[in-house]
Amino acid sequence: MADYHALIKIDEPARIQRSTLEIAASWLAAGLDPERVTFYRQSDIPEIPELTWFLTCVTGKGLLNRAHAYKAAVDKNTSAGVDPESDVSAGLFMYPVLMGADILMFNANRVPVGRDQVQHIEMARDMANSFNHRYGEHFVAPEAEIEESVATLPGLDGRKMSKSYDNHIPMFASRGQLQKLIAGIVTDSRAPGAPKETEGSALFQIYQAFASTEETAALRQAYLQGIAWADAKQLVFERIDREIAPMRETYLALLNDPAKIEAILLAGAAKARKIATPFMGRLRQAVGLRDLRTQASSKTTRTAKTVLPVFKQYREKDGKFYFKLVEPAGRVLLQSLGFSTHQEAAAAIAGLQKPGGLAAPALQASLQELIGISASDINAALQQLAADD
């Protein structure tokens, strides 16, 4: 839950706290199970702002110039005839890096987003690749996962639904407020009986996000048959309220029990930090934030990056994850077969670096046989890596 992001636009502490409570309650009421997923508050993971700084140092300003929020702010100022950078904080400009850190901290392979957020996944990929190019393969370049039917949900005025446009429908609005808001969705002037188009209809798209395939087909037919807008809006209201009503009751109960939500978020943070803390330790080592005693006792530290073999992990077009061990001169010493997940590939790399790891039958079965490469060549390289640790 990205509460750091809220600081970009909100400077009211009580509002930040209330927003966090409401968002957490919304997720839980909608069915998120904290026993099955890791549900945490961004500000409870101190490794995230640290990673944000690491990524800031490898991200070109030109990349951030293309971010939607920054461009929108500049366009708004330009139209108003004021300084293009007026009220553009460093936080607004840099928040795509914070979003990138959210994603890359846990090496997400696929990230579910609306179509308007695809740009941020692409930016996270650029950050991952930039860091990997400098310091070795540490990050998976994520891919966007889009559900086409609800890629971007329209708001009351037909534009993208957003609090910024004040055109959104609060998910757990009261029944009366929900009905009033849906009645205000912008439609055209076609009279009852006149055929209506579903294409571009905000009302239809909102209904589609909640309805089954059969229900959607039925409303599409009703449009063709000239359903009155008032009747269509009532139909949409009843369908959404039927879906939301049980959740609304849970949501209100959760709002009245903030201690329960706090306990869930802290438990999620503890789970998340079991991954984030050791991973951040490896990244600190990679960029050179190291124990000075280790540096002083190593004659090769300054040139380690250029003389040591390196594991390179990557994803092929078949969707599987691979890795290889490469000498500084470029000779491939070890090449894996494909793994279903990044985690499986990373576990194999970790296993190979343990004493006797290369001899493990399970690991041998995951490797391709390379002509002209002996086990002694590989073991020598693994020993070099172990000595550098």
RADATA-V732443 format. One record per residue. N is the residue number from 1. RES is the residue in one letter. SS is DSSP state (H for helix, E for strand, C for the rest). PHI is phi in whole degrees, -180 to 180 (999 if undefined). Layout:
BEGIN
n->{N N}
res->{RES RES}
ss->{SS SS}
phi->{PHI PHI}
END
This chain:
BEGIN
n->{1 2 3 4 5 6 7 8 9 10 11 12 13 14 15 16 17 18 19 20 21 22 23 24 25 26 27 28 29 30 31 32 33 34 35 36 37 38 39 40 41 42 43 44 45 46 47 48 49 50 51 52 53 54 55 56 57 58 59 60 61 62 63 64 65 66 67 68 69 70 71 72 73 74 75 76 77 78 79 80 81 82 83 84 85 86 87 88 89 90 91 92 93 94 95 96 97 98 99 100 101 102 103 104 105 106 107 108 109 110 111 112 113 114 115 116 117 118 119 120 121 122 123 124 125 126 127 128 129 130 131 132 133 134 135 136 137 138 139 140 141 142 143 144 145 146 147 148 149 150 151 152 153 154 155 156 157 158 159 160 161 162 163 164 165 166 167 168 169 170 171 172 173 174 175 176 177 178 179 180 181 182 183 184 185 186 187 188 189 190 191 192 193 194 195 196 197 198 199 200 201 202 203 204 205 206 207 208 209 210 211 212 213 214 215 216 217 218 219 220 221 222 223 224 225 226 227 228 229 230 231 232 233 234 235 236 237 238 239 240 241 242 243 244 245 246 247 248 249 250 251 252 253 254 255 256 257 258 259 260 261 262 263 264 265 266 267 268 269 270 271 272 273 274 275 276 277 278 279 280 281 282 283 284 285 286 287 288 289 290 291 292 293 294 295 296 297 298 299 300 301 302 303 304 305 306 307 308 309 310 311 312 313 314 315 316 317 318 319 320 321 322 323 324 325 326 327 328 329 330 331 332 333 334 335 336 337 338 339 340 341 342 343 344 345 346 347 348 349 350 351 352 353 354 355 356 357 358 359 360 361 362 363 364 365 366 367 368 369 370 371 372 373 374 375 376 377 378 379 380 381 382 383 384 385 386 387 388 389}
res->{M A D Y H A L I K I D E P A R I Q R S T L E I A A S W L A A G L D P E R V T F Y R Q S D I P E I P E L T W F L T C V T G K G L L N R A H A Y K A A V D K N T S A G V D P E S D V S A G L F M Y P V L M G A D I L M F N A N R V P V G R D Q V Q H I E M A R D M A N S F N H R Y G E H F V A P E A E I E E S V A T L P G L D G R K M S K S Y D N H I P M F A S R G Q L Q K L I A G I V T D S R A P G A P K E T E G S A L F Q I Y Q A F A S T E E T A A L R Q A Y L Q G I A W A D A K Q L V F E R I D R E I A P M R E T Y L A L L N D P A K I E A I L L A G A A K A R K I A T P F M G R L R Q A V G L R D L R T Q A S S K T T R T A K T V L P V F K Q Y R E K D G K F Y F K L V E P A G R V L L Q S L G F S T H Q E A A A A I A G L Q K P G G L A A P A L Q A S L Q E L I G I S A S D I N A A L Q Q L A A D D}
ss->{C C H H H H C C C C C C H H H H H H H H H H H H H H H H H C C C C C C C C C C C C H H H C H H H H H H H H H H H C C C C H H H H H C C H H H H H H H H H H H H H C C C C C C C C C H H H H H H H H H H H H H H H C C C C C E E E C C H H H H H H H H H H H H H H H H H H H H H C C C C C C C E E E C C H H H C C C E C C C C C E C C H H H C C C C C C C C C H H H H H H H H H C C C C C C C C C C C C C C C C C C H H H H H H H H H C C H H H H H H H H H H H H C C C C H H H H H H H H H H H H H H H H H H H H H H H H H H H C C H H H H H H H H H H H H H H H H H H H H H H H H H H H H H H C C C C H H H H H C C C C H H H H H H H C C E E E E E E C C C C C E E E E E E C C C C C E E E E E C C E C C H H H H H H H H H H H C C C C H H H C H H H H C C E E C C C C C C H H H H H H H H H H H H H H C}
phi->{999 -88 -75 -59 -61 -63 -66 -64 -115 -119 -120 -112 -55 -64 -70 -59 -63 -64 -62 -61 -61 -67 -67 -62 -62 -64 -60 -67 -66 -77 115 -63 -105 -66 -80 -104 -126 -97 -108 -140 -97 -52 -73 -90 -116 -63 -69 -67 -65 -67 -64 -56 -67 -57 -69 -57 -78 -120 -108 -71 -59 -59 -63 -73 -59 -91 -63 -58 -63 -67 -63 -64 -66 -65 -62 -64 -66 -63 -64 -83 76 -111 -54 -54 -94 -59 64 -91 -81 -62 -64 -62 -67 -95 -63 -61 -72 -62 -64 -62 -65 -55 -78 -76 -56 -112 47 -65 -80 -133 -124 -72 -144 -78 -60 -70 -101 -58 -56 -72 -69 -64 -67 -63 -62 -61 -64 -60 -66 -65 -66 -60 -63 -83 -123 98 -78 -120 -114 -87 -77 -74 -123 -80 -115 -120 -90 -57 -68 -131 -58 -139 -86 -76 -97 -61 -100 93 -76 -53 -67 -160 -62 -62 -92 54 -126 -95 -113 -56 -58 -112 -60 -62 -58 -66 -67 -61 -63 -65 -66 -65 -64 -91 -63 -68 -130 -93 -96 -66 -80 -56 98 -82 -57 -128 -98 -82 -62 81 -85 -62 -60 -67 -66 -66 -61 -60 -67 -110 -86 -77 -60 -67 -65 -64 -63 -66 -70 -61 -66 -63 -61 -63 -86 89 -54 -70 -59 -63 -69 -64 -66 -66 -63 -65 -59 -64 -67 -68 -64 -61 -77 -87 -51 -64 -67 -59 -63 -66 -59 -64 -66 -68 -60 -87 -134 -62 -63 -65 -66 -59 -64 -65 -67 -68 -65 -65 -64 -62 -65 -65 -71 -64 -94 -67 -65 -66 -65 -65 -61 -67 -68 -61 -63 -64 -86 105 -85 -124 -62 -66 -66 -65 -63 -66 -91 -115 -81 -105 -56 -65 -110 -58 -63 -97 -108 -87 -65 -143 -83 -120 -109 -157 -120 -97 -65 -77 87 -93 -104 -130 -147 -145 -107 -123 -72 -56 -77 106 -72 -83 -90 -152 -134 -86 -83 -80 -115 -70 -132 -61 -63 -65 -65 -63 -65 -66 -62 -62 -65 -65 -87 -83 -54 74 -61 -64 -82 -65 -56 -63 -73 -60 -69 -96 -114 -82 -87 -107 -69 85 -111 -102 -61 -67 -61 -67 -62 -63 -67 -63 -67 -62 -65 -64 -66 -70 -67}
END
